[in-house]
Amino acid sequence: MAFCTNCGTQFAENAKFCLNCGQPAGAGAGAAYYPPAPPVAPLKYDIEGHNLQIARVHLQPGQEIYAEAGKMIYKSATVDWTTRMSGQSMGDKIIGAIKRKLMGETLFFTHFRTDAAQGEVGFAGNYPGKIQVFELAAGQTIMVQRDGFLFAQNSVTLDIALVRKLGAGLLGGEGFILQKLTGPGAVFVHAGGDHVDFTLAPGETLQVQSGHLVAFEPSVNYDIQMVGSIRTAIFGGEGLFLTTLTGPGRVILQSMTLERLRHELSPAEHRHAGDEQNPLRAIASGNLGSFFSTDD
């Protein structure tokens, strides 16, 4: 009994080619055939609100999602939930916990599942912003800022990604750690303010204020470059370093960062505890105006 190594269709007796895809019989002989993974049932959901959005997920029997602990707002009684660490062995669980702490996540994920009947679960972020949804195909990956993950289908893999370049990790605003999410399945990410979506052509470059990057495809080159002059950094308020993204690929930005929101809510505290004591960091972030300011 022979099967096509391209599509897996069984060859008819004495057939010279596959009736399904046209692959010649015997082509790729010896190569192992791996059947495609079963399709993932699409997730039904609604996102309501404007800058304080909530995602309402309508689980069908047998569907399961997992979320960052503390992000659930409500659930119907038909939805079962368990809090557990990912991984099969104890070693996998420990390594996974370490990775999640590095990514700014909790040690445990909360899993939501319904078997007998339909159910609904609601999720929201911890500060004003939008919820971004990525429908990932099998093997498709999206890179997300640290702390951005909200929840995903159980078929999605969440892993850690390290920034390869030292300068990008030190000055990029996102740090050395990024979140790597791989499909198949739907991924939900929360970020501040409103979002803007770019699709960069090959070689096209976008320069972004540090910290405003939400997510990007792995085909996009991520780096930090010095832009402008010291005078611009000191008096322009735009910073000395910008995150530089070069296509091809998709890039999503946020209009408000959590750090900027904290600064606006308590400017004096952030000035005395941060930029006023560290002028080099103030130059990099564009906040040197606060270093020269005074309450007198």
Salt bridges, closest charged atoms under 4 A:
ASP46 OD2 - HIS58 NE2 2.79
GLU48 OE2 - ARG56 NH1 3.01
GLU64 OE2 - ARG84 NH2 2.79
GLU64 OE2 - HIS111 ND1 3.00
GLU64 OE1 - ARG113 NH1 3.38
ASP115 OD1 - ARG113 NE 2.80
GLU120 OE2 - ARG56 NE 2.77
GLU120 OE1 - HIS58 ND1 3.43
ASP159 OD1 - LYS99 NZ 3.06
ASP194 OD1 - LYS130 NZ 3.60
ASP197 OD2 - ARG250 NH2 2.65
ASP223 OD2 - LYS165 NZ 3.43
GLU259 OE1 - ARG262 NH1 3.99
GLU259 OE2 - HIS270 NE2 3.78
GLU264 OE2 - HIS263 ND1 3.93
GLU276 OE2 - ARG271 NE 3.90
GLU276 OE1 - HIS272 ND1 2.81
ASP295 OD1 - ARG271 NH2 2.84
ASP295 OD2 - HIS272 NE2 3.76
